[in-house]
Amino acid sequence: MRAIRESWPLTLGFLLLAGFWLGPLPAMSRTAFSAHMLLHLGIVALVAPLLALGLSRAGVQLDGMRNLRGWAILAFSVEMIVVWGWHAPALHEAAARHVSVFVVQQLSFLVAGLAVWLLGFAARSKAAASTTVIGFFFSFVHMTMLGMLLILAPALIYPADLCLGAFGFEQLEDQRFGGILMAAWGGLIYMAGGVVFGTRLLLRDEPDDSGAAA
């Protein structure tokens, strides 16, 4: 029973990953922006934290890495570039029209998401943990900004045939619903992560270690 309790996040994470990648969303995301956003957020806000939690329970720790604070800054910077980059019209269109680009897109979402969540669950040094908390609030801000940009856009940002709509939405509504998902689901999950990891940091009383030392 203890093994099941320890391993369930990893198992559930892989099951959800298979469901997202092998289910209907990849095909739907080629013509519906809201489906793309469901797929994207499913990877970074559900699968990635579950896998990171499972890996930390399995014994993966990051505190032995040199200059862990620097790696944390890099991870959150790359995560922002990945999120904003793939939602630039040209790259979003390329991923929707070409399978090879789509595969790269999805892998980058997974790797970037896993990197930042692993910092939250598997980095124990205070220096790295404090940087990670700031990073999660930074991600909350930039995801919310992207979501609001999509919500408030007066016209389609992406080609019309990539926003044909799903779930009964018209084209512009489809794009705006994608923005709502980004701001509400993506932004709030990362804010919640920052709150949880920040609370854990404040409740700790052990001294900092050398895991984040340069």
N, C-alpha and C positions, 0 to 999 in steps of 0.2 A: 504493500500500500504506500509506503514511503517513497518508493521508486516512482510510482504513478503520480504522487503529489509533486515530486520534483521535476518530472519530465513532461507533465501535461502542457505547459506553455510551448515547448518545442514541437510537440506532436500537433497541437492545434494550429500552431503557426504554419507548419508545412502543409497541413490539410487545407487551410485557408488559401495558402499560396497556390496550391494545385487547383482549387476551386476558382480562384480569380484568373489564373492564366489558361486553364483548360476549359473554362465555362464560356458563357455567351458574351461576356463583356469585351474581350479583345475584338471580336467581329463587330459588335455594336459600336465600339469606340471609334471605328473608322468613319462612321457617318453621324454620330451623336456625341456632342461635346460633353454632355452630362454623363454619358456612359464612360467616356474617357476619364472624367474626374472621379467617378466611383472606383474605377480600376486603379487609378493613381493613388487615391487616398486609402483604398483598401490595402495597398502594398505598404505605404509609409506610415499609416496610422493604426493599422491592425496587425499585419503580418510582421513588420519590422520590430515593434515593441515586444510581441510575443516571442519571436526568435531570440531577441536580445536577452529577455528575461530567462528563457530556457537555457541559453548558453552560459549566462552568469550562474545559474543554479547547477549547471554541469561542471563548473569549476573554472570557467574562463574569467580571468582577471586582467586588467590593463595596467595596473599600478607598476608593473615591472618595466614598462616602456619608458625610454628616456624622453624628457621634455614632453610629458603627457599634456600639459596645458597648451603647448604649441600645437600638438596634434588635434586637440579639441577645437582650437580656433580654426585650424585648417578644415576639419570635418564640417563644422557649421557653415563655413564660407563656401565650401564645395556644395553642400546641401542647398544653399540659396541659389547658387549658379545653376545647379541641376534643375531645380523647380522653376525658376524664371526662364532659364534657357529653353527648356522643352515646351514652355508655353508661349514662346515667341512664335508669331504666325508661321514663319518659314520652317522652323524645326517641327512644330506641331503638324504641319501639312506633310512634311517628309515622313514622319513617323506613321501618319495615317495612310499614306499611299505606298510605302515600301516596307515589306516585312522585316528586312534586315535592320532598317533604322528603328522600327518598332521594338525589335528585340533588344537593341542597344539602349533604347529609352527605358524599357522596363527593368533591365538589369541595373541601369544607373539609379533608378528610383529605389530599387531594393538595396543596393550597396550603400547609397547615401543615407537612406533611412536607417539601415542597420547600424551604420557607423555612429550616428548621433545617439541612438537609443542604447547602444552598447556602452557608450560613455556614461550614460545615466545609470545603468544597472551594474556595470562591471568596473567602474573607476571609483576607488574609495579615498584617494588622497584628497585633502581639503582644497588644495590649489586647483586640481583638475575638476573636482566636483563643483566648486564655485563658478569656474569658467563654463562648465556644462549647464548650470542653472541659467546663467546669463544667455548662453547660446539658445536654450529652449525658448526663452522669452523673445529673443531676436527672431527665431523661426516663427513664433506666434505672430509677431508684428508683420514680417514680410509676407507670410501666407495670407493674413487678413488683408493686407494692402492689395495683393494680387486678386483676391476674391472681390474686393470692393471695386477694383478697376473693371473686372468682368461684369459685375452687377450694374455699374453706372454707365458703361459704354452705351452710347445712343444708337450704335449700329454694330453690325457683325464685325468682329476683329479677324475672324477666320473665314476661309472660303465657304460659301453657302452650302456646298455639297458635303462639308464636314460637320455641319450643324443642322442636319435635316430633322433632328428632333427625335426624342424617345419619350416613352411614358406619357404621351399625349401632348408634349410641348411643341410649340412652333419654334422656328429657327432662333430668333432673338431670345425667346424665353428659355430655350435649351442652353444657350450660352450663359444666360444670367443664372439659371439654376446651377450650372457648373460653378459659377462664382460663389453662389450661396454655399454650396458644398465645401468649397475651398476655405471660405471664411469661417463657417460655422463648425464643420467637422474637423478639417485640418487645423485651423487656427486654435480652436478650443482644446483639441487633444494635446497639442504641443504646449499650450498654456498650462493644462493640467499636469503634464509631465514636469514642467518647470516648478509648479507648486509642490508636487510630491517630492521631487529631488531636492528642492530648496528646504522643505520642512525636514527632510531627513538630515540634511547638512546642519541645520540649526540645532537639531536635537542631539547631535554627536558631541562628545566631550573629549575624544581622544586627540592627541596632538597630531599635526600634519606629519606625513612621512616623506620619503625622498622620491616617491614615484613620479612626481611632477617636476623634479629638479632638472635643470638643464645639464 
